[in-house]
Amino acid sequence: MLQLSGGRLPDPDPRYADYPQPPLGAGHLSVRYDPRPSAVREARAEVRRQLEGWGLTEPADLADTAELLVSELATNALLHSASRFTLTLTAAHGVLRCEVADSGRRTPQVLDAGMSESGRGMFLVAALALRWGCHQDGPGKTVWFELGTCGSDGCGWRQASGHA
């Protein structure tokens, strides 16, 4: 697991930018889920509960967007790795960072939204997040996204990660 240092960690895959680590003392939660269908629902509920606990109720759609995108990443973890996954939430400096780590090695791809009933999860992440990315983490990977938490254009990091 990563140590929170406030620094920047290079991603070994050149397609992704360095990703910022939140400073020590920031709001932080990490929960591990077993690979069962109810895990996605439980992860969504945990996101809402934690954001309310941290007082992150603005912008008004923050919790809804975070729940939707975490649901997409958790569903991908279950479908593609069929392993336990870990949800990590961190809030600092006007940014909510959500990470889902699993044992899969397959890098997520943004597919055209099209008319298909599946395959749109990363399209939604790319469309709604400030930034997102993926990095290899030991035997698996971590897929992450960031959302602004203060509802203004100057809020949070808005650096391009190659997926904007």
C-alpha positions in Angstrom: 0.0 0.0 0.0 1.2 3.5 -0.7 2.4 5.7 2.1 0.8 9.2 2.1 3.6 11.6 1.7 2.2 14.6 -0.1 4.8 14.0 -2.9 4.3 12.8 -6.5 4.9 9.2 -7.5 6.0 8.4 -11.1 3.9 5.9 -12.9 6.0 3.3 -14.6 3.6 3.3 -17.6 4.5 6.4 -19.8 1.0 6.7 -21.0 0.0 8.0 -17.6 1.2 11.1 -15.8 2.8 11.3 -12.4 0.0 11.1 -9.8 -0.1 13.3 -6.7 -0.3 11.8 -3.3 -2.3 13.6 -0.7 -0.5 15.0 2.4 -0.5 13.3 5.7 -3.5 14.2 7.8 -5.9 14.4 4.8 -9.2 12.6 5.0 -8.4 9.0 4.2 -10.3 5.7 4.2 -9.5 2.3 2.8 -11.9 -0.6 2.7 -11.4 -4.1 1.3 -14.2 -6.0 -0.3 -14.7 -9.7 -1.1 -15.6 -10.6 -4.8 -19.3 -10.9 -4.4 -22.1 -8.9 -6.2 -23.1 -7.0 -3.1 -19.6 -5.5 -2.8 -20.4 -2.9 -5.5 -23.5 -1.7 -3.6 -21.5 -1.7 -0.3 -18.7 0.4 -1.9 -21.3 2.9 -3.2 -22.8 3.2 0.2 -19.4 3.7 1.8 -18.6 6.5 -0.5 -21.7 8.4 0.4 -21.3 7.7 4.1 -17.7 8.9 4.1 -18.3 12.0 2.0 -21.1 13.0 4.4 -18.9 12.3 7.4 -16.2 14.5 6.0 -18.8 17.3 5.3 -18.3 17.1 1.5 -21.8 17.9 0.4 -20.8 20.5 -2.2 -20.9 20.6 -5.1 -24.4 19.1 -4.9 -23.6 16.3 -7.4 -20.2 15.3 -5.8 -21.5 12.3 -3.9 -23.7 11.1 -6.8 -20.8 11.4 -9.3 -18.3 9.7 -6.9 -20.8 6.9 -6.2 -21.4 6.3 -10.0 -17.7 6.2 -10.9 -16.7 4.1 -7.9 -19.5 1.7 -8.9 -18.0 1.5 -12.4 -14.5 0.8 -11.1 -15.7 -1.7 -8.6 -17.8 -3.5 -11.2 -14.8 -3.7 -13.5 -12.7 -5.1 -10.7 -15.2 -7.9 -10.1 -15.8 -8.6 -13.8 -12.2 -8.6 -14.9 -10.2 -9.8 -11.9 -12.7 -11.8 -9.9 -10.7 -11.0 -6.8 -10.9 -8.9 -3.7 -10.6 -5.2 -4.3 -9.7 -2.3 -2.1 -11.5 1.1 -2.3 -9.5 4.0 -1.0 -10.9 7.5 -0.7 -8.7 10.6 0.1 -9.8 14.2 0.3 -7.3 17.0 0.4 -6.7 20.4 -1.3 -10.1 20.6 -3.0 -9.8 17.1 -4.5 -11.5 13.8 -3.8 -9.4 10.9 -5.0 -11.0 7.5 -5.4 -8.9 4.4 -6.1 -9.9 0.8 -6.7 -7.1 -1.7 -6.5 -7.5 -5.3 -7.6 -5.3 -8.3 -8.6 -5.9 -7.8 -12.4 -3.2 -6.6 -14.7 -5.4 -5.5 -17.6 -5.3 -1.8 -18.2 -8.7 -0.2 -18.5 -9.7 1.2 -21.9 -12.1 4.0 -22.7 -14.6 2.7 -25.2 -17.1 4.6 -27.3 -20.3 4.9 -25.3 -22.3 3.6 -28.3 -25.5 1.6 -27.8 -24.0 -1.3 -25.9 -25.2 -2.1 -22.4 -21.6 -2.8 -21.2 -18.2 -1.3 -21.7 -19.2 2.3 -20.9 -17.7 2.5 -17.4 -14.3 4.1 -18.3 -16.1 6.4 -20.8 -18.1 7.8 -17.9 -14.9 8.1 -15.7 -13.1 9.9 -18.5 -16.1 12.2 -19.1 -16.9 13.1 -15.5 -13.5 13.1 -13.6 -11.0 15.9 -13.4 -8.3 13.3 -14.0 -8.0 9.6 -14.0 -5.4 7.0 -14.5 -4.1 3.5 -13.8 -0.8 2.2 -12.4 0.6 -1.2 -11.8 0.7 -1.9 -8.1 2.6 -5.1 -7.2 0.8 -8.1 -8.7 -2.3 -6.0 -9.6 -3.3 -2.5 -10.6 -4.9 0.5 -9.1 -7.4 2.6 -11.2 -8.1 6.0 -9.8 -10.0 9.2 -10.5 -10.3 12.7 -9.0 -13.2 15.0 -8.5 -13.2 18.6 -7.4 -14.8 19.2 -4.0 -15.4 22.9 -3.9 -17.5 23.5 -7.0 -15.4 26.2 -8.6 -13.2 26.1 -11.7 -10.0 26.9 -9.8 -10.6 24.1 -7.4 -8.4 21.0 -7.3 -5.8 19.8 -9.7 -6.7 20.2 -13.3 -3.5 18.8 -14.9 -3.8 16.7 -18.0 -3.1 13.0 -17.4 -3.4 11.9 -21.0 -7.1 10.9 -20.4 -8.8 14.3 -20.2 
